[in-house]
Amino acid sequence: MVTGEFDGLPNWRRAGGAPVCQAKIRLAPEDFQVTEIIDIELDGLGEHDWLWVRKRNTNSEWLARQLARFAGIETRDVGFAGHKDRHAVTHQWYSVRRKTGAGYDWDVLHLPGVEVLKVARHSRKLRRGAHCGNRFDLLLRELQGDPQDALQRISGDGVPNYFGEQRFGRAGANISLARSLFGGRRLRRDKRSLALSAARSLIFNDVLAARVSDGTWNQLLPGDYAVLEGSRSHFKVESVDAALTRRCEDFDLHPSGPLWGKGAGMPDSLLIERTVARTHAELATGLEKFTEVARRALRLKVVGLEWALERDNLRMGFDLPSGAFATAVLREIADYKDGFRDAKRASLQSGT
């Protein structure tokens, strides 16, 4: 478990033990491709233009601001479902409120790395979290070792549902932000959200790491809260019977961990959760003042996993639900070096 200062790296414990492979990821944006999955039928009416956008090396928030500037509207009138990796090629929807009935000529929008592929109308703004998930098409380069046993295991068993390192900021900056928030510092709404999410993610990751260590991350325990697959609904497991065990084995439901907040750490909650929270007492106490407890599945189902070995490269694709991180899958396959993060770190160290 993580104690003391946090260095920005999640407390990973791999379900399959130490990976037998090494690789490099994101040496180019095209190595990491993400396609948003949304199950919304656009009605062709209303005051919002919905844009299906391809972007390369582009921050999601930055693009929202640029679309608002082009349309002459407030940034809050531009919607998108979720943040996508910046150093990647991504496809996602944006909604832009029409200032007038005439709408906009999106053919004259010219932004570096951005291409509008499709325009449709809809009566509602696109809200955060409205997407079902994302399709990932990834290329791991300079692969050393044979990943096929790990890939077969992931396809059948899923992976631990860790939050990725980007949730915590460089060198754990978002955890430091949370500590300052809980110490009385006033933060802008967006900064406060980052701080609270990072603090909850750290406690969750440590709970998950502890259950990976004892082999129960994919099993229901008495006192668990079971989360239904594809849903945020959960229920308390008083005892584990054959029917619940079978449903868990079939991925119909999963054991869960806490997104810490008010109501977490009750006397009847799992000891392992209370123990982890005590190692992060400052964060846990602060979260209880700002947010309500929620639950997140400890296990992540990897849908449509396919792969191909190309000499010393591994090309793979899979679907994940919204809120899940592709790095949770990659870390079960290989110890990898992230080309984008290494380049960014070198740039910061050199001052360029």
Sine and cosine of phi, psi and omega as CSV:
sin_phi,cos_phi,sin_psi,cos_psi,sin_omega,cos_omega
0.00,0.00,0.49,-0.87,0.01,-1.00
-0.99,0.16,0.75,-0.66,0.10,-1.00
-0.75,-0.66,0.34,-0.94,0.04,-1.00
0.94,0.34,-0.56,-0.83,-0.03,-1.00
-0.94,0.35,0.52,-0.86,-0.03,-1.00
-0.95,-0.32,0.79,-0.62,-0.11,-0.99
-1.00,-0.07,0.10,0.99,0.05,-1.00
0.99,-0.12,-0.10,0.99,0.01,-1.00
-0.98,-0.22,0.79,-0.62,0.03,-1.00
-0.86,0.51,0.44,-0.90,0.01,-1.00
-0.99,0.12,0.95,0.32,-0.09,-1.00
-0.94,0.34,0.69,-0.72,0.28,-0.96
-0.77,-0.64,0.85,-0.53,-0.10,-0.99
-1.00,0.06,0.69,-0.73,-0.02,-1.00
-0.90,0.43,-0.55,0.83,-0.04,-1.00
-1.00,-0.09,0.23,0.97,-0.08,-1.00
0.97,0.22,-0.23,-0.97,-0.03,-1.00
-0.91,0.41,0.77,-0.64,0.00,-1.00
-0.93,0.38,0.50,-0.87,-0.04,-1.00
-1.00,-0.03,-0.01,1.00,-0.09,-1.00
-0.89,-0.45,0.41,-0.91,0.20,-0.98
-0.80,-0.60,0.51,-0.86,-0.04,-1.00
-0.32,-0.95,0.13,-0.99,0.11,-0.99
-0.84,-0.54,0.65,-0.76,0.01,-1.00
-0.85,-0.53,0.37,-0.93,0.11,-0.99
0.80,0.60,0.69,0.72,0.16,-0.99
-0.96,0.29,-0.35,0.94,0.12,-0.99
-0.58,-0.82,0.47,-0.88,0.00,-1.00
-0.82,0.57,-0.56,0.83,-0.03,-1.00
-0.92,0.39,-0.25,0.97,0.04,-1.00
-0.96,0.29,-0.27,0.96,-0.09,-1.00
-0.74,-0.68,0.99,-0.11,-0.07,-1.00
-0.92,-0.40,0.73,-0.69,-0.08,-1.00
-0.78,-0.63,0.78,-0.63,0.04,-1.00
-0.85,-0.53,0.85,-0.52,-0.03,-1.00
-0.94,0.33,0.62,-0.78,0.04,-1.00
-0.91,-0.40,0.89,-0.45,-0.01,-1.00
-0.78,-0.62,0.74,-0.67,0.01,-1.00
-0.96,-0.29,0.93,0.37,0.00,-1.00
-0.76,-0.64,0.79,-0.61,0.04,-1.00
-1.00,0.00,0.91,-0.41,-0.02,-1.00
-0.97,0.26,0.73,-0.69,-0.14,-0.99
-1.00,0.03,-0.11,0.99,0.04,-1.00
0.97,0.26,0.15,0.99,-0.04,-1.00
-0.79,-0.61,-0.05,-1.00,0.17,-0.99
1.00,-0.01,-0.09,-1.00,-0.18,-0.98
-0.98,-0.21,0.24,0.97,-0.03,-1.00
-0.86,-0.51,0.76,-0.65,0.22,-0.98
-1.00,0.05,0.78,-0.63,0.10,-0.99
-0.97,-0.25,0.78,-0.62,-0.08,-1.00
-0.91,-0.42,0.82,-0.58,0.14,-0.99
-1.00,-0.03,0.93,-0.38,-0.23,-0.97
-0.90,-0.44,0.68,-0.73,0.21,-0.98
-0.97,-0.24,0.81,-0.59,0.01,-1.00
-0.73,-0.68,0.55,-0.83,-0.04,-1.00
-0.80,-0.60,0.80,-0.60,0.03,-1.00
0.84,0.55,0.66,0.75,-0.14,-0.99
-0.75,-0.66,0.74,-0.67,0.03,-1.00
-0.97,0.25,0.68,-0.73,-0.06,-1.00
-0.90,0.44,-0.68,0.73,0.02,-1.00
-0.91,0.42,-0.66,0.75,0.01,-1.00
-0.86,0.51,-0.70,0.71,-0.02,-1.00
-0.90,0.43,-0.62,0.78,0.04,-1.00
-0.86,0.51,-0.66,0.75,0.02,-1.00
-0.91,0.41,-0.62,0.78,0.01,-1.00
-0.93,0.37,-0.62,0.79,0.05,-1.00
-0.91,0.41,-0.64,0.77,0.04,-1.00
-0.90,0.44,-0.67,0.74,0.01,-1.00
-0.89,0.45,-0.69,0.73,0.01,-1.00
-0.88,0.47,-0.64,0.77,-0.06,-1.00
-0.99,0.11,-0.22,0.97,-0.03,-1.00
0.95,0.31,0.59,0.81,-0.02,-1.00
-0.80,-0.60,0.12,-0.99,0.06,-1.00
-0.96,0.27,0.52,-0.85,0.01,-1.00
-0.85,0.52,-0.53,0.85,0.00,-1.00
-0.91,0.42,-0.27,0.96,0.03,-1.00
-1.00,-0.01,0.11,0.99,0.13,-0.99
-0.95,-0.31,0.76,-0.65,-0.04,-1.00
-0.88,-0.47,0.53,-0.85,0.20,-0.98
-0.49,-0.87,0.43,-0.90,-0.19,-0.98
-0.99,0.17,-0.57,0.82,-0.06,-1.00
-0.26,-0.97,0.41,-0.91,0.08,-1.00
-0.95,0.31,0.66,-0.75,0.07,-1.00
-0.90,-0.44,0.40,-0.92,0.02,-1.00
-0.82,0.57,0.69,-0.72,-0.02,-1.00
-0.96,0.30,-0.77,0.64,-0.06,-1.00
-0.99,0.11,0.96,0.27,-0.09,-1.00
-0.26,-0.97,0.14,-0.99,0.22,-0.98
-0.95,-0.30,0.88,-0.48,-0.10,-0.99
-0.79,-0.61,0.51,-0.86,0.11,-0.99
-0.87,-0.49,0.82,-0.57,0.02,-1.00
-0.42,-0.91,0.29,-0.96,0.01,-1.00
-1.00,-0.01,0.57,-0.82,0.21,-0.98
-0.78,-0.63,0.55,-0.84,0.16,-0.99
-0.91,-0.42,0.62,-0.78,-0.02,-1.00
-0.75,-0.67,0.86,-0.51,0.01,-1.00
-0.92,0.40,0.72,-0.70,0.04,-1.00
-0.97,0.25,0.78,-0.62,0.04,-1.00
-0.96,0.28,-0.56,0.83,0.06,-1.00
-0.68,-0.73,0.18,-0.98,0.01,-1.00
-0.90,0.44,-0.37,0.93,-0.04,-1.00
-0.94,0.33,-0.42,0.91,0.00,-1.00
0.96,0.27,-0.39,-0.92,-0.12,-0.99
-0.78,-0.62,0.43,-0.90,0.11,-0.99
-0.99,-0.11,1.00,-0.07,-0.08,-1.00
-0.95,0.30,-0.20,0.98,0.04,-1.00
-0.92,0.39,-0.37,0.93,-0.04,-1.00
-0.99,-0.12,0.08,1.00,0.08,-1.00
-0.98,0.21,0.84,-0.54,0.00,-1.00
-0.78,-0.63,0.95,-0.32,0.03,-1.00
-0.75,-0.66,0.64,-0.76,-0.02,-1.00
-0.89,0.46,0.78,-0.63,0.05,-1.00
0.98,0.21,0.14,0.99,-0.09,-1.00
-0.84,-0.54,0.73,-0.68,0.06,-1.00
-0.69,-0.72,0.82,-0.57,0.08,-1.00
-1.00,0.08,0.91,-0.42,-0.10,-1.00
-1.00,-0.05,-0.45,0.89,-0.07,-1.00
-0.42,-0.91,0.57,-0.82,0.05,-1.00
-0.78,-0.62,0.73,-0.68,0.06,-1.00
-0.64,-0.77,0.26,-0.97,0.04,-1.00
-0.93,-0.36,0.48,-0.88,0.02,-1.00
-0.44,-0.90,0.43,-0.90,-0.09,-1.00
-0.99,0.13,-0.18,0.98,-0.05,-1.00
-0.83,-0.56,0.48,-0.88,0.12,-0.99
-0.95,0.30,0.56,-0.83,0.09,-1.00
-0.97,0.25,0.83,-0.55,-0.07,-1.00
-0.98,-0.19,0.43,-0.91,0.06,-1.00
-0.87,0.48,0.67,-0.74,0.03,-1.00
0.98,0.17,0.14,0.99,-0.05,-1.00
-0.97,0.22,-0.22,0.98,-0.04,-1.00
-0.99,0.12,0.46,-0.89,0.03,-1.00
-0.98,0.22,-0.57,0.82,-0.06,-1.00
0.10,-0.99,-0.34,-0.94,-0.02,-1.00
-0.62,-0.79,0.56,-0.83,0.15,-0.99
-0.99,-0.13,0.77,-0.63,0.02,-1.00
-0.93,-0.37,0.76,-0.65,0.12,-0.99
-0.82,-0.57,0.94,-0.34,-0.22,-0.98
-0.84,-0.54,0.46,-0.89,0.09,-1.00
-0.81,-0.58,0.88,-0.48,0.11,-0.99
-0.99,-0.16,0.84,-0.55,-0.09,-1.00
-0.98,-0.22,0.34,-0.94,0.07,-1.00
0.79,0.61,0.72,0.69,-0.05,-1.00
-0.94,0.34,0.75,-0.67,0.11,-0.99
-0.85,-0.53,0.83,-0.55,-0.04,-1.00
0.96,-0.28,0.16,-0.99,-0.04,-1.00
-0.96,-0.29,0.91,-0.42,-0.08,-1.00
-1.00,0.01,0.01,1.00,-0.24,-0.97
-0.93,0.36,-0.57,0.82,0.07,-1.00
-0.89,0.45,-0.67,0.74,0.02,-1.00
-0.90,0.43,-0.64,0.77,0.00,-1.00
-0.91,0.41,-0.66,0.75,0.04,-1.00
-0.89,0.45,-0.65,0.76,0.00,-1.00
-0.91,0.42,-0.69,0.73,0.00,-1.00
-0.89,0.46,-0.67,0.75,-0.02,-1.00
-0.87,0.49,-0.58,0.81,-0.04,-1.00
-1.00,-0.03,-0.56,0.83,-0.16,-0.99
-0.95,-0.30,-0.22,0.98,-0.14,-0.99
0.97,0.25,-0.19,-0.98,-0.03,-1.00
-0.66,-0.75,0.36,-0.93,0.14,-0.99
-0.87,0.49,0.70,-0.72,-0.18,-0.98
-1.00,0.00,0.86,0.51,-0.03,-1.00
-0.94,0.34,0.50,-0.86,0.29,-0.96
-0.96,0.27,0.62,-0.78,-0.01,-1.00
-0.98,0.20,0.28,-0.96,-0.08,-1.00
-0.89,0.45,-0.41,0.91,0.00,-1.00
-0.91,0.42,-0.35,0.93,0.02,-1.00
-0.90,0.43,-0.42,0.91,-0.14,-0.99
-0.99,-0.14,-0.16,0.99,-0.01,-1.00
0.98,0.18,0.25,-0.97,-0.03,-1.00
-0.89,0.45,0.79,-0.61,0.01,-1.00
0.82,0.57,0.52,0.85,0.05,-1.00
0.95,0.30,0.47,0.88,-0.07,-1.00
-0.87,0.50,-0.56,0.83,-0.03,-1.00
-0.96,0.29,-0.45,0.89,0.11,-0.99
-0.94,0.33,-0.65,0.76,0.08,-1.00
-0.88,0.48,-0.61,0.79,0.04,-1.00
-0.89,0.45,-0.65,0.76,0.04,-1.00
-0.89,0.45,-0.68,0.74,0.01,-1.00
-0.89,0.46,-0.62,0.79,0.02,-1.00
-0.94,0.34,-0.59,0.81,0.06,-1.00
-0.88,0.47,-0.72,0.69,-0.03,-1.00
-0.95,0.31,-0.30,0.95,0.07,-1.00
-1.00,0.08,-0.02,1.00,0.08,-1.00
0.91,-0.40,-0.02,1.00,0.00,-1.00
-0.96,0.29,0.67,-0.74,0.07,-1.00
-1.00,0.06,0.73,-0.68,-0.03,-1.00
-0.82,-0.57,0.49,-0.87,0.16,-0.99
-0.86,0.50,0.36,-0.93,-0.08,-1.00
-0.84,0.54,-0.68,0.73,-0.04,-1.00
-0.93,0.38,-0.62,0.78,0.03,-1.00
-0.93,0.37,-0.63,0.78,0.02,-1.00
-0.89,0.45,-0.66,0.75,0.02,-1.00
-0.88,0.48,-0.68,0.73,0.04,-1.00
-0.87,0.50,-0.70,0.72,-0.05,-1.00
-0.90,0.44,-0.74,0.68,-0.02,-1.00
-0.91,0.42,-0.66,0.75,0.01,-1.00
-0.89,0.45,-0.66,0.75,-0.01,-1.00
-0.91,0.42,-0.68,0.73,-0.01,-1.00
-0.90,0.44,-0.70,0.72,0.03,-1.00
-0.90,0.44,-0.65,0.76,-0.04,-1.00
-0.91,0.41,-0.61,0.79,-0.01,-1.00
-0.90,0.44,-0.72,0.69,0.02,-1.00
-0.90,0.43,-0.68,0.73,0.02,-1.00
-0.86,0.50,-0.75,0.66,-0.03,-1.00
-0.86,0.52,-0.62,0.79,-0.01,-1.00
-0.94,0.33,-0.60,0.80,0.10,-0.99
-0.88,0.47,-0.72,0.70,-0.01,-1.00
-0.90,0.44,-0.68,0.73,0.01,-1.00
-0.87,0.50,-0.64,0.77,0.02,-1.00
-0.91,0.42,-0.61,0.79,-0.01,-1.00
-0.98,0.20,-0.46,0.89,0.17,-0.99
-0.91,0.42,-0.67,0.74,-0.02,-1.00
-0.88,0.48,-0.63,0.78,-0.02,-1.00
-1.00,-0.09,0.10,0.99,0.13,-0.99
0.98,0.20,0.34,0.94,-0.05,-1.00
-0.91,-0.41,0.23,0.97,-0.05,-1.00
-0.92,0.40,-0.39,0.92,-0.01,-1.00
-0.89,-0.46,0.38,0.93,0.01,-1.00
-0.77,-0.64,0.55,-0.83,0.09,-1.00
-0.99,0.13,0.66,-0.75,0.07,-1.00
-0.89,-0.46,0.49,-0.87,0.15,-0.99
-0.84,0.54,0.77,-0.64,-0.08,-1.00
0.99,-0.13,-0.19,0.98,0.08,-1.00
-0.91,0.42,0.33,-0.94,0.30,-0.96
-0.95,-0.30,0.86,-0.51,0.01,-1.00
-1.00,0.04,0.72,-0.70,0.03,-1.00
-0.96,-0.29,0.74,-0.67,0.02,-1.00
-0.96,0.27,0.66,-0.75,0.03,-1.00
-0.85,0.53,0.75,-0.66,0.03,-1.00
0.96,0.29,0.30,0.95,-0.06,-1.00
-0.56,-0.83,0.34,-0.94,0.12,-0.99
-0.99,-0.10,0.02,1.00,0.01,-1.00
-0.94,0.35,0.61,-0.79,0.02,-1.00
-0.55,-0.83,0.29,-0.96,0.02,-1.00
-0.52,-0.85,0.45,-0.89,-0.02,-1.00
-0.97,0.24,0.71,-0.71,0.04,-1.00
-0.99,-0.16,0.97,-0.25,0.00,-1.00
-0.97,0.23,-0.63,0.77,0.06,-1.00
-0.53,-0.85,0.43,-0.90,-0.05,-1.00
-0.97,-0.25,0.90,-0.43,0.03,-1.00
-0.94,-0.34,-0.02,-1.00,-0.06,-1.00
-0.89,0.46,-0.59,0.80,-0.03,-1.00
-0.92,0.40,-0.69,0.72,0.02,-1.00
-0.92,0.40,-0.64,0.77,0.03,-1.00
-0.87,0.49,-0.69,0.73,0.01,-1.00
-0.90,0.43,-0.66,0.75,0.02,-1.00
-0.90,0.44,-0.59,0.80,0.05,-1.00
-0.93,0.38,-0.69,0.72,0.03,-1.00
-0.88,0.47,-0.52,0.86,-0.01,-1.00
-1.00,0.05,0.09,1.00,-0.01,-1.00
0.91,0.42,0.36,0.93,0.09,-1.00
-0.97,0.26,-0.48,0.88,0.07,-1.00
-0.49,-0.87,0.27,-0.96,-0.10,-0.99
-0.69,-0.73,0.48,-0.88,0.23,-0.97
-0.92,0.40,0.41,-0.91,-0.07,-1.00
-0.76,-0.65,0.27,-0.96,0.10,-0.99
-0.83,-0.56,0.23,-0.97,-0.10,-1.00
-1.00,0.09,0.68,-0.73,0.35,-0.94
-1.00,-0.07,0.98,-0.19,-0.32,-0.95
-0.88,0.47,0.58,-0.82,0.04,-1.00
0.01,-1.00,-0.18,-0.98,0.00,-1.00
-0.86,0.51,0.76,-0.65,-0.03,-1.00
0.98,-0.18,-0.20,0.98,0.07,-1.00
-0.99,0.16,0.31,-0.95,0.08,-1.00
0.94,0.33,0.40,0.92,0.04,-1.00
-0.92,0.38,0.38,-0.93,-0.05,-1.00
-0.82,0.57,-0.48,0.87,-0.03,-1.00
-1.00,-0.02,0.06,1.00,0.04,-1.00
-0.98,0.21,0.27,-0.96,-0.06,-1.00
-0.88,0.48,0.66,-0.75,0.00,-1.00
-0.85,0.53,-0.62,0.78,-0.05,-1.00
-0.89,0.46,-0.56,0.83,0.02,-1.00
-0.95,0.31,-0.68,0.74,0.01,-1.00
-0.92,0.40,-0.59,0.81,0.00,-1.00
-0.91,0.41,-0.71,0.70,0.04,-1.00
-0.88,0.47,-0.68,0.73,-0.02,-1.00
-0.87,0.49,-0.57,0.82,0.01,-1.00
-0.91,0.41,-0.48,0.88,0.05,-1.00
-0.96,0.28,-0.24,0.97,0.03,-1.00
-0.81,-0.59,0.73,0.68,-0.14,-0.99
-0.85,0.53,-0.65,0.76,-0.01,-1.00
-0.88,0.48,-0.70,0.71,-0.01,-1.00
-0.94,0.34,-0.69,0.72,-0.03,-1.00
-0.88,0.47,-0.71,0.71,0.00,-1.00
-0.90,0.44,-0.66,0.75,0.02,-1.00
-0.90,0.43,-0.67,0.74,0.00,-1.00
-0.89,0.45,-0.58,0.81,0.00,-1.00
-0.90,0.43,-0.33,0.94,0.03,-1.00
-1.00,0.03,-0.31,0.95,-0.14,-0.99
-0.93,-0.38,-0.38,0.93,-0.15,-0.99
-0.46,-0.89,0.31,-0.95,0.02,-1.00
-1.00,-0.05,0.49,-0.87,0.03,-1.00
-0.91,0.42,0.58,-0.82,0.14,-0.99
-0.68,-0.74,0.08,-1.00,-0.03,-1.00
-0.81,-0.58,0.49,-0.87,0.03,-1.00
-0.69,-0.73,0.65,-0.76,0.00,-1.00
-0.88,0.48,0.67,-0.74,0.07,-1.00
-0.98,0.21,-0.36,0.93,-0.08,-1.00
-0.90,-0.43,0.60,-0.80,-0.03,-1.00
-0.88,-0.48,0.85,-0.53,0.06,-1.00
-0.99,0.14,0.78,-0.62,-0.01,-1.00
-0.98,-0.22,0.93,-0.37,-0.14,-0.99
-0.99,-0.14,0.63,-0.77,0.11,-0.99
0.90,0.43,0.53,0.85,-0.04,-1.00
-0.93,0.37,0.80,-0.60,0.08,-1.00
-0.62,-0.78,0.47,-0.88,-0.04,-1.00
-0.45,-0.90,0.33,-0.95,0.05,-1.00
-0.52,-0.85,0.74,-0.67,0.08,-1.00
-1.00,0.00,0.78,-0.62,-0.01,-1.00
-0.80,-0.59,1.00,-0.01,-0.10,-0.99
0.84,0.54,-0.91,-0.42,-0.02,-1.00
-0.98,-0.20,0.41,0.91,0.07,-1.00
-0.87,-0.50,0.48,-0.88,0.10,-1.00
-0.86,-0.51,0.86,-0.50,0.08,-1.00
-0.97,-0.24,0.77,-0.64,-0.07,-1.00
-0.59,-0.81,0.42,-0.91,0.04,-1.00
-0.60,-0.80,0.54,-0.84,0.01,-1.00
-0.23,-0.97,0.32,-0.95,0.06,-1.00
-0.95,-0.30,0.63,-0.78,0.09,-1.00
-0.75,-0.66,0.51,-0.86,0.07,-1.00
-0.94,0.33,0.30,-0.96,0.02,-1.00
-0.87,0.50,0.60,-0.80,-0.02,-1.00
1.00,0.00,-0.13,0.99,0.01,-1.00
-1.00,-0.09,0.41,-0.91,-0.10,-1.00
-0.91,-0.42,0.76,-0.65,0.03,-1.00
-0.88,0.47,-0.49,0.87,0.00,-1.00
-0.90,0.44,-0.43,0.90,0.07,-1.00
-0.89,0.46,-0.54,0.84,0.06,-1.00
-0.98,0.21,-0.73,0.68,-0.09,-1.00
-0.88,0.48,-0.61,0.79,-0.06,-1.00
-0.94,0.35,-0.32,0.95,0.10,-0.99
-0.98,0.18,-0.21,0.98,-0.05,-1.00
-0.98,-0.21,-0.68,0.73,-0.16,-0.99
-0.46,-0.89,0.49,-0.87,0.34,-0.94
-0.97,0.24,0.89,-0.46,-0.10,-0.99
-0.85,-0.53,0.44,-0.90,0.16,-0.99
-0.96,-0.27,0.73,-0.68,-0.05,-1.00
-1.00,-0.09,0.94,-0.34,-0.07,-1.00
-0.87,0.49,-0.61,0.79,0.00,-1.00
-0.92,0.39,-0.72,0.69,-0.03,-1.00
-0.93,0.36,-0.59,0.81,0.05,-1.00
-0.90,0.43,-0.66,0.75,0.01,-1.00
-0.92,0.40,-0.63,0.77,0.01,-1.00
-0.92,0.40,-0.65,0.76,0.01,-1.00
-0.90,0.43,-0.68,0.74,0.01,-1.00
-0.90,0.43,-0.61,0.79,0.02,-1.00
-0.91,0.42,-0.67,0.75,0.01,-1.00
-0.91,0.41,-0.63,0.77,-0.02,-1.00
-0.93,0.36,-0.53,0.85,0.00,-1.00
-1.00,0.06,-0.23,0.97,-0.01,-1.00
0.98,0.21,0.27,0.96,0.00,-1.00
-1.00,-0.07,0.00,0.00,0.00,0.00
